[in-house]
């Protein structure tokens, strides 16, 4: 699958120039103002004025206070200098203030227009995923969903994290995911799934309760740091609970207990050279999900055997709880919701998908594109 689209260098430079233009105007205006003041003070002092009288005259002239002349201005040269100070000083001040106002207006307009555009795009979504929290786990989740082309909306309270997400082209909503109004903005009524991956278990519980009350049909996947939180999350309405620490421990255990099989699977699914070789042979890794109404439910794995021009190898089976069995026995009983990971030819996969009564979807397994 393709990685997230990179920012075009020309667009980035254009955007940067638009952002810095008002600031540049302010710097230029301030520099002009001080230059004019220095020239004017120098001109008055050259005509015999005291330095403090010259500075005072320049200030009241530029800002139009109207206190009157410090000394009589009778010579044509001083009159010309005073006219220059009035015109050029006013121009520099207006130019500086204009740059400042442009910076404020542009920022507010961009923020308002961006929020309206974001809201319209979210309203058009159907069956999308809501990611609550764009921290370490949420960032990885958002990146994988973006790569797979699955629409999603990110909800978080941290403006810096949201800005980084927006820079990647993600749809964002700023606010607390435990609040109904924020979840409404994220389109919870027409979303298909919600993943609450906040680092605080208590907040994940509150998000789960709120989301389940707002959309009973929603599939909720919750993150839990403490294993004792799993039962609470399930009781509050979560469909599945993911324990990152437990998953990490299981991974380490697999590497210790079955290093050969696990390493082989990792090599087959992560090495780009091997993946290209498999694709040239017409082979790919696929994930096939077993629906509840499949005729193969409660049947042994050997019943999935395909009689075709090419063989299909069952590499692993993943249960609903996320447990993966490598090189499963042919007598392994197929359960509803089980995911079967196979290596096969493109022409044979539709036959296997037909036996499962489910259409094979494009997805990723360990970074390998699945058509």
C-alpha positions as CSV (number, residue, x, y, z in Angstrom):
1,X,0.0,0.0,0.0
2,X,1.1,3.5,-0.6
3,X,2.4,5.6,2.2
4,X,0.8,8.9,3.2
5,X,1.2,11.5,0.5
6,X,4.3,13.7,1.0
7,X,3.9,17.4,1.1
8,X,4.9,19.1,-2.2
9,X,7.9,21.3,-1.7
10,X,6.5,24.1,-3.9
11,X,3.2,24.1,-1.9
12,X,5.1,24.1,1.3
13,X,7.2,27.1,0.2
14,X,4.1,28.9,-1.0
15,X,2.3,28.3,2.3
16,X,5.3,29.5,4.2
17,X,5.6,32.7,2.2
18,X,1.9,33.4,2.8
19,X,2.4,32.9,6.5
20,X,5.5,35.1,6.7
21,X,4.2,37.9,4.4
22,X,2.3,39.9,7.1
23,X,5.3,39.5,9.5
24,X,7.6,40.8,6.8
25,X,5.4,43.8,6.3
26,X,5.6,44.6,10.0
27,X,9.4,44.3,10.1
28,X,9.7,46.5,7.1
29,X,7.3,49.1,8.4
30,X,9.0,49.3,11.8
31,X,12.4,49.6,10.1
32,X,11.1,52.4,7.9
33,X,9.6,54.2,10.8
34,X,12.8,54.3,12.8
35,X,14.8,55.3,9.7
36,X,12.5,58.2,9.1
37,X,12.7,59.2,12.8
38,X,16.5,59.1,12.7
39,X,16.6,61.2,9.5
40,X,14.2,63.7,10.8
41,X,16.0,64.1,14.2
42,X,19.2,64.5,12.3
43,X,17.7,67.2,10.1
44,X,16.3,69.2,13.1
45,X,19.5,69.0,15.1
46,X,21.5,70.1,12.0
47,X,19.3,73.2,12.0
48,X,20.4,74.1,15.5
49,X,17.8,72.4,17.6
50,X,18.5,70.6,20.8
51,X,18.4,66.7,20.6
52,X,15.4,66.4,23.0
53,X,13.5,69.1,21.2
54,X,14.2,67.4,17.9
55,X,12.9,64.0,19.2
56,X,9.9,65.6,20.7
57,X,9.0,67.4,17.5
58,X,9.3,64.2,15.4
59,X,7.1,62.2,17.8
60,X,4.2,64.8,18.0
61,X,4.5,65.2,14.2
62,X,4.3,61.6,13.3
63,X,1.5,60.7,15.6
64,X,-0.4,63.9,14.9
65,X,-0.8,64.9,18.6
66,X,-1.1,68.5,17.6
67,X,0.6,70.2,20.5
68,X,2.1,72.8,18.2
69,X,5.7,73.5,17.0
70,X,8.5,73.4,19.5
71,X,10.2,76.2,17.6
72,X,9.0,78.4,14.8
73,X,9.5,76.6,11.5
74,X,10.2,79.4,9.0
75,X,12.9,78.1,6.6
76,X,11.8,76.2,3.5
77,X,14.2,73.3,4.4
78,X,12.6,72.7,7.8
79,X,9.1,73.0,6.4
80,X,10.0,70.4,3.7
81,X,11.5,68.1,6.4
82,X,8.4,68.4,8.5
83,X,6.2,67.6,5.5
84,X,8.4,64.6,4.8
85,X,8.1,63.4,8.4
86,X,4.3,63.7,8.3
87,X,3.8,61.9,5.0
88,X,6.5,59.2,5.5
89,X,5.9,58.7,9.2
90,X,2.2,58.2,8.7
91,X,2.9,55.8,5.8
92,X,5.3,53.7,7.8
93,X,2.8,53.5,10.8
94,X,-0.1,52.5,8.5
95,X,2.1,50.0,6.7
96,X,3.1,48.4,10.0
97,X,-0.4,48.3,11.4
98,X,-1.7,46.9,8.2
99,X,0.7,44.0,8.4
100,X,-0.3,43.3,11.9
101,X,-4.0,43.4,11.1
102,X,-3.5,41.2,8.1
103,X,-1.7,38.6,10.3
104,X,-4.6,38.6,12.7
105,X,-7.3,38.5,10.0
106,X,-5.6,35.8,7.9
107,X,-5.1,33.6,11.0
108,X,-8.7,33.9,12.1
109,X,-10.1,33.4,8.6
110,X,-7.9,30.4,8.0
111,X,-8.9,28.9,11.3
112,X,-12.6,29.6,10.7
113,X,-12.6,28.4,7.1
114,X,-10.5,25.3,8.0
115,X,-13.0,24.4,10.8
116,X,-16.0,24.8,8.4
117,X,-14.3,22.7,5.7
118,X,-13.4,20.0,8.3
119,X,-17.0,19.9,9.6
120,X,-18.4,19.5,6.1
121,X,-16.0,16.7,5.3
122,X,-16.9,14.9,8.5
123,X,-20.6,15.3,7.8
124,X,-20.1,13.5,4.4
125,X,-18.4,10.5,6.0
126,X,-20.3,7.2,6.4
127,X,-19.0,4.2,8.4
128,X,-15.8,5.9,9.4
129,X,-13.7,5.3,12.5
130,X,-13.3,7.8,15.4
131,X,-9.9,7.8,17.1
132,X,-10.0,9.2,20.6
133,X,-6.5,10.3,21.5
134,X,-3.6,10.9,19.1
135,X,-0.8,10.0,21.4
136,X,1.7,7.2,20.8
137,X,-0.8,4.5,20.1
138,X,-3.3,6.8,18.3
139,X,-0.6,8.1,16.0
140,X,0.3,4.6,14.9
141,X,-3.3,3.7,14.5
142,X,-4.0,6.8,12.4
143,X,-1.1,6.1,10.2
144,X,-2.1,2.6,9.5
145,X,-5.7,3.6,8.8
146,X,-4.5,6.3,6.5
147,X,-2.3,3.9,4.6
148,X,-5.2,1.5,4.2
149,X,-7.6,4.2,2.9
150,X,-10.0,3.8,5.8
151,X,-11.8,7.1,6.6
152,X,-11.3,8.3,10.2
153,X,-11.6,11.3,12.5
154,X,-9.1,12.2,15.3
155,X,-10.4,13.6,18.6
156,X,-7.9,15.1,21.1
157,X,-7.6,18.0,23.5
158,X,-3.9,18.7,22.7
159,X,-3.7,21.4,20.0
160,X,-0.1,20.6,19.1
161,X,-0.9,17.0,18.4
162,X,-4.0,17.9,16.4
163,X,-2.0,20.3,14.3
164,X,0.5,17.6,13.6
165,X,-2.4,15.3,12.6
166,X,-3.9,18.0,10.4
167,X,-0.6,18.5,8.7
168,X,-0.8,14.9,7.6
169,X,-4.2,15.5,6.1
170,X,-6.2,13.9,8.9
171,X,-9.7,15.1,9.9
172,X,-9.6,16.4,13.4
173,X,-11.9,17.6,16.2
174,X,-10.5,19.6,19.1
175,X,-12.1,18.7,22.4
176,X,-12.7,16.2,25.2
177,X,-13.9,12.9,23.8
178,X,-16.0,12.2,26.9
179,X,-18.3,15.1,25.9
180,X,-21.3,14.3,23.7
181,X,-21.0,17.5,21.7
182,X,-17.4,16.6,20.7
183,X,-18.4,13.1,19.6
184,X,-21.3,14.6,17.7
185,X,-18.8,16.8,15.8
186,X,-16.8,13.7,15.0
187,X,-20.0,12.1,13.4
188,X,-20.6,9.4,15.9
189,X,-24.2,8.9,14.7
190,X,-22.9,7.7,11.3
191,X,-19.6,6.1,12.3
192,X,-19.0,2.4,12.3
193,X,-16.2,2.1,14.9
194,X,-14.7,4.0,17.7
195,X,-11.2,3.4,19.1
196,X,-10.5,5.1,22.4
197,X,-6.7,4.8,22.9
198,X,-6.1,7.4,25.6
199,X,-3.4,6.7,28.1
200,X,-5.8,7.1,31.0
201,X,-8.0,4.0,31.7
202,X,-10.6,6.1,33.5
203,X,-11.0,8.4,30.5
204,X,-11.3,5.4,28.2
205,X,-14.1,4.1,30.4
206,X,-15.9,7.4,30.2
207,X,-15.5,7.6,26.5
208,X,-16.9,4.1,26.1
209,X,-19.9,4.8,28.3
210,X,-20.7,8.1,26.4
211,X,-20.2,6.6,22.9
212,X,-22.3,3.4,23.7
213,X,-25.2,5.6,24.9
214,X,-25.0,7.8,21.8
215,X,-24.7,5.0,19.3
216,X,-25.8,1.4,20.4
217,X,-24.7,0.0,17.0
218,X,-21.2,1.3,17.3
219,X,-18.3,-1.1,17.5
220,X,-16.0,0.2,20.3
221,X,-12.4,-0.9,20.7
222,X,-10.8,0.4,24.0
223,X,-7.3,0.5,25.2
224,X,-6.5,-0.6,28.7
225,X,-3.2,-0.2,30.5
226,X,-4.2,-2.1,33.7
227,X,-5.5,-5.7,33.0
228,X,-8.1,-5.2,35.7
229,X,-9.7,-2.4,33.6
230,X,-10.6,-4.9,30.8
231,X,-13.7,-6.2,32.6
232,X,-14.8,-2.7,33.4
233,X,-14.5,-1.6,29.7
234,X,-16.3,-4.6,28.5
235,X,-19.0,-4.0,31.0
236,X,-19.4,-0.4,29.9
237,X,-20.0,-1.4,26.3
238,X,-16.7,-2.0,24.7
239,X,-16.7,-4.8,22.1
240,X,-13.0,-5.5,22.4
241,X,-10.3,-4.4,24.8
242,X,-6.6,-4.1,23.7
243,X,-3.9,-4.3,26.4
244,X,-0.7,-3.1,24.8
245,X,1.4,-4.4,27.7
246,X,-0.2,-7.9,27.4
247,X,0.3,-7.9,23.6
248,X,3.9,-7.0,24.1
249,X,4.4,-9.8,26.6
250,X,2.7,-12.3,24.3
251,X,5.0,-11.3,21.5
252,X,8.1,-11.8,23.6
253,X,6.7,-15.1,24.8
254,X,6.2,-16.2,21.2
255,X,9.8,-15.3,20.3
256,X,11.0,-17.3,23.3
257,X,8.8,-20.3,22.9
258,X,8.6,-20.5,19.1
259,X,11.4,-18.4,17.7
260,X,11.6,-20.2,14.4
261,X,8.0,-20.1,13.4
262,X,7.5,-16.5,14.6
263,X,10.7,-15.3,12.9
264,X,9.8,-17.0,9.7
265,X,6.4,-15.3,9.6
266,X,8.0,-12.0,10.4
267,X,10.4,-12.4,7.5
268,X,7.8,-13.4,5.1
269,X,5.5,-10.5,5.9
270,X,8.0,-7.6,6.4
271,X,10.9,-8.1,3.9
272,X,10.1,-6.0,0.8
273,X,12.4,-8.1,-1.5
274,X,10.6,-11.3,-0.6
275,X,7.2,-9.7,-1.0
276,X,8.1,-8.6,-4.5
277,X,9.3,-12.1,-5.3
278,X,6.0,-13.5,-4.1
279,X,4.0,-11.0,-6.1
280,X,5.9,-11.8,-9.2
281,X,4.8,-15.4,-8.7
282,X,1.2,-14.3,-8.2
283,X,1.3,-15.0,-4.4
284,X,0.3,-12.8,-1.6
285,X,-0.7,-12.9,2.1
286,X,-4.4,-12.5,2.7
287,X,-6.6,-12.1,5.8
288,X,-10.0,-13.8,5.6
289,X,-12.6,-13.1,8.3
290,X,-15.2,-15.8,9.1
291,X,-18.7,-14.4,9.5
292,X,-21.3,-15.7,11.9
293,X,-23.4,-17.2,9.1
294,X,-20.5,-19.0,7.4
295,X,-21.2,-22.7,6.7
296,X,-17.7,-23.4,8.0
297,X,-18.3,-22.2,11.5
298,X,-17.6,-25.0,14.0
299,X,-16.0,-27.0,11.2
300,X,-12.3,-28.2,11.1
301,X,-9.8,-26.1,9.3
302,X,-9.2,-28.8,6.7
303,X,-12.6,-28.2,5.2
304,X,-11.3,-25.0,3.8
305,X,-9.1,-26.9,1.3
306,X,-9.2,-25.5,-2.2
307,X,-8.9,-27.7,-5.2
308,X,-7.3,-25.4,-7.8
309,X,-4.3,-24.8,-10.0
310,X,-2.4,-23.5,-7.1
311,X,-2.1,-24.4,-3.4
312,X,-3.3,-22.2,-0.5
313,X,-1.3,-22.4,2.7
314,X,-2.9,-21.5,6.0
315,X,-0.1,-19.6,7.8
316,X,-1.9,-18.6,11.0
317,X,-5.3,-18.2,12.7
318,X,-6.2,-15.2,14.9
319,X,-9.0,-15.5,17.4
320,X,-11.5,-12.8,18.3
321,X,-9.4,-12.0,21.4
322,X,-6.4,-11.3,19.3
323,X,-4.5,-14.6,20.0
324,X,-2.6,-15.9,17.0
325,X,-1.9,-19.6,16.4
326,X,0.9,-20.2,13.9
327,X,0.8,-23.2,11.7
328,X,-2.5,-24.4,13.1
329,X,-3.5,-28.1,13.1
330,X,-5.9,-29.2,10.3
331,X,-8.3,-30.2,13.0
332,X,-8.5,-26.6,14.4
333,X,-12.1,-25.7,14.8
334,X,-13.2,-22.6,12.9
335,X,-15.1,-20.0,15.0
336,X,-17.2,-17.1,14.0
337,X,-15.1,-13.9,13.9
338,X,-11.9,-15.9,13.5
339,X,-9.3,-14.4,11.0
340,X,-7.5,-16.9,8.9
341,X,-4.2,-15.7,7.4
342,X,-3.3,-17.5,4.2
343,X,-0.6,-17.4,1.5
344,X,-2.1,-18.2,-1.8
345,X,-2.6,-17.3,-5.5
346,X,-5.0,-14.5,-6.5
347,X,-7.1,-16.9,-8.5
348,X,-7.7,-19.2,-5.6
349,X,-8.4,-16.6,-2.8
350,X,-11.9,-15.7,-4.2
351,X,-12.8,-19.4,-4.0
352,X,-11.8,-19.6,-0.4
353,X,-13.6,-16.4,0.3
354,X,-16.7,-17.8,-1.3
355,X,-16.6,-20.8,0.9
356,X,-16.5,-18.5,3.9
357,X,-19.3,-16.4,2.4
358,X,-17.3,-13.3,2.8
359,X,-15.7,-11.0,0.3
360,X,-11.9,-10.5,0.6
361,X,-11.2,-6.9,1.3
362,X,-8.0,-4.9,0.7
363,X,-6.1,-4.7,3.9
364,X,-2.6,-4.9,5.4
365,X,-1.0,-7.7,7.5
366,X,2.2,-6.6,9.1
367,X,2.9,-4.0,6.4
368,X,2.1,-6.3,3.5
369,X,-0.5,-5.1,1.0
370,X,-3.5,-7.4,0.6
371,X,-5.6,-6.9,-2.5
